[in-house]
Amino acid sequence: MNKQETLSAALTGRNEEIENYQINIDNYERAIAKINAEYANNEKMIEFRDRLKGLLAEHYTEQLKAIIMRDVVADQLAEMEAP
């Protein structure tokens, strides 16, 4: 596999990684909203919600890292394809 093929594969992987983070982010946000709306008086669910908030923050950060790395790979590919 040459460098361009390797970068193309890496770009695909980064896009999938970003999408996976987004799915988790969406799920965490929905679960937090559901707990706030339907389980606000349940101490165990409030603890769970608070853990989800921590995971949500982590996933936002990790997704941004993946976006940065995806952009770096995309830039390299664009440079290789430029005349």
N, C-alpha and C positions, 0 to 999 in steps of 0.2 A: 504494500500500500504506500503510495507516495504522500507527500505532505498535504496536498490539496484534498485527497481522499480522506486522510486522517482528520483534517480540519472540518470537512463536510460531515463526517460521522460525529465529531465532537459537537458541532452545531446542532445536529438533530438531537443528540443526547441532552444538551443544555435546554433546548426548547421543551423537551419532555419533562425535564427536571422542574422547569419554571411552571409548567402546567400542573404537575403533581403538587407543588407548593400551593398553587392557586386553588386547587380542589380542597386541600386541607384548610386553607384560609377561609374559604367560603363555608365549609362545614363547621369550623370553629365559631365563626361569626353567627351562623344560624343557631347553633347549640347555645351559645351565650344568650342570644335574644330569646330563645325558647325558655331557658331557665329563668331569665328575668321576668318573663311574662307569666309563666305557669308554675314556677317552683320557688318563688321569691321567699317563701317562708320555710323552706326545707334546708336545714343547715348543711346536710351532706351534699346537696346539689349546689349550694352556694360555694362550698369548698371545691367541688368539681369545676364549677364555672371559673373560679379564680385560677385553677390550674390551666384551664383552657385559655384564659387570658394570657398567661405566661407562654403557653405554646404558640398562641397567635402571634405574639410579639417576636418570638424566635423565628417563626416561619416567615414573617415579613422580612426580617433581617437576612435569613438564608436565601430567600427568593431574590432579594436585591443583589446579593453576592453572585448568584447564578446569572442574573441579568447582566451584570457587569462582565462576567466571564464570557457569556454568550456574545455580547457586543464586541469584545476583544477578538474572539474567534471570527465573527462576521467581518470585522475590519480587515483581518489578515486575508480572508478569502477574497474580499473586494479588491485588495491591493494586488493579489495574484491574478485576478481576472482583468484588471485594468490594462489597457494597451500601453 
